[in-house]
Amino acid sequence: MLRTLVLAAGAMLLLGACEQNQPTAAAPAPTAMSLAPTAAPQTYAVFFDTGRSTLSAQSMNTIRQAAGMYKTGGGGVTLTGHTDTTGGQDENMQLSQRRVESVRGALVREGVPDGAITTSATGETSLPVQTADNVSEQRNRSVVISFAAMRQMSDADYCAALSARYRQYRTSQIDEEAARAMGECTTNPAAAIPILVKNLTDAKIPLPQRA
């Protein structure tokens, strides 16, 4: 009997020790705060004929697309001019600079502020497509337009910013369609934004940055 009691007491002590040494569950890691989505960098390439810096109709279409990207919140604009490997290096460096200036001027005429544009002319030293010397490659006869990534406003916030810009410039006369769109900024901003952008653009009113 005594032996049974001793064995039982020993088992209880051993069980208690195991429960004390059992590791406690780790507290769950704190959930990271979600950040506003960041727009991915967007690039466009404007192509040129051999030895030329003039803009074709296709090039102007690309530039208009890039200007539209800026107006909807594309961030700072960087222009990088390139040439292919035909011709001399000094000549190509000057040619890439002329190409950059052609694109820069066209962007400004399409409504992109000159102060938002930075430029770099690389000639044949930094080729988008690597080739041997004296190779005519259209993809290297280009100016690359790139936009810095930036955090974008929500649709509702951007719609509100467009509305404020509209009221700032159109203090005495508000278009009926624009008035309806402004009223939808909280309920249906995705539908209201294109209407306000068109009204501001048609009136040659600068769009607010979507940042």
N, C-alpha and C positions, 0 to 999 in steps of 0.2 A: 504493500500500500504506500509506504513512504517513498519507495523508488518511483512509483507511478506519479505521485505528486511532484517529485523533483523533476521528472522528465517533462511534465506538463508546464511547470513554471519556466523551465529552460526554453521550451518552445515558444511561450508567450513573449519572453524577453527577446528572443531572436527575431520574432515577427515584428516587435516594436522597433528594433534597431533598423530592420530593413525599411520600414515605413519612414523613419526619420531620414535615412540616407537617400531615399528616392528623389531624383532631381525634379525640381519644379519646372513646369512648362514655361518656355520663354515668352515674354510678352510680345504680342504682334507688333511688327515694325510699323511705325507711323506711315500713313498713306501720304505720298507726295502730293502737293497741291498741283492741280492741273493748270497749265499755263495757256495763254491764248495761242492759237495756232500760228506758226511762223511760215510765211510764204517762201516757197523754194525759189532760189535764184532762177531767173528766166533769161535766156540769151536769144539773140537774133543775129543772123549773118547777112551782111549786104555784100553782094558780089560785083566785081568789075571786069571789064574787058582788059586784055593785055596792054599794059602801058598807059591805061586811062584812069582818070579819077572822076569822070562824069557819071551821073546817076541815071540808070535806065528806068523805064516805067515799072519793071519788076522790083528794082531796088527801092523805088519810092513807095511801093505798096508795102514792102517790109518795114520801111521807116515809119509809115503811118501806123502799122500794127504796134511797133515798139513805142511810139508816142502814146497810143491808146493804153498800152500797158502802164506807162508812167502815170497817166491821168487817173488810173484806177488804183494807184498805190504801189508802183513798182520800185520805189526807193531811188537811191542815187544811181546815176547812169554813168557807165564807164565804156569808152570807145577804145578799141585796140586795133590799130591798122596793120595790115600785113601785105606782103607781095609774094609772088612765086620766086623761083631762083633763076629766072632768066634776067639778063642785064647785070650791071655792076651793083655792088653793095651800097655805095654812096647814093647812086641814082635811085635804088629801091627804097632806101630810107626816106628820101625826099618824096618819093611817090606815095609811100604809105602815109606820110604826114598830110599830103594833099587829099588823099582819100578820107582820112579822119576829118579834115576840115569840111569836106563836102557833106559828110553825114551829119556832122555837128550843125552846120547851117540849116540843113533840111529839118532836123529835129526841132531846132529853135522856131523855124517857120511853122511847124506843126504844133507848137504850143508848149514845148519842153523848155523850162527856164535855162538860160545859158549857165547860170551858176550851179545848176544841178548836174552838170556834165563835166567829167574829167576825161582826159585823153592820153593816149600813149601810142607812139609810132614805133614799130619794131622792124620794119623792112622785111628782110628775109631771115632774120636771126631767131625768130620764135614762130615757127611754122605751125599752123593748125594741123597740117598733114605733112609729115616728114617725107622729103624727096631728095634725090641727088641734085647736084648743080645743073643749071640750064634745063630744068624741067618745067614745062608750062602746066600748071595745076590750078584750075579755077577756084577750088576751095581755099587756096592760099592767097588769091587775089581778092581780099575781103577786108571788111571792117566788122569786127564782132561787137555787138551792142549787148552789154550785160547789166543786170540790175542787182543791187545789193539785196540780200534777204532781209525782210523786215516783218515785225509783228503787225498783223492787220487788225483793224477794228472789227467788231461784230457788224453784221448787216444793220442792226438797229442803230448802233452808234454812228456808222458811216452815213446812214440815211438822215440822222439828226444833223450831222455836220453839213451835208448837202443842203438841207433845209435852211440852216442858219446862214450858209453862204448865199443862198437864193434871196433870203429876206434882207441880207446886208446890201445887196446890189439892186434889188428890185423893190424898193421901199414904197413906190407909189402905184405900181401895177403888177399884180400877181396873176399869172395864167391860171385858168380854171383847172386844167389838167394837172398842173404843178401843185395847186392847192389841194386837190384830191390825193395826190401822191404823198404830200407832206403829212396829211392826215392818216396815212397808212403806215407810217414809219414804225409804229409800235406793233401793229397787227400783221402787216404783210410787207416788211422792208425789202425783201428780195424782188418783189414786183415794183415797188416804188422807186428803187435806186436807178434803174435804166431810164425811167421817165425824167427824173430830176437831172441826171447826167446829160441827157439830150437837151433839156431846156437850158441848162447852164452853158453847154457847149454852143448851142445855136445863138445864145446871147453874148458869146465870147467872154463869158465870166470864168475865171480860172477855177478849176476844181480843187477842193481841199485834198491834202494828202491822206491816204488811208493808212495811218500808222498809229 
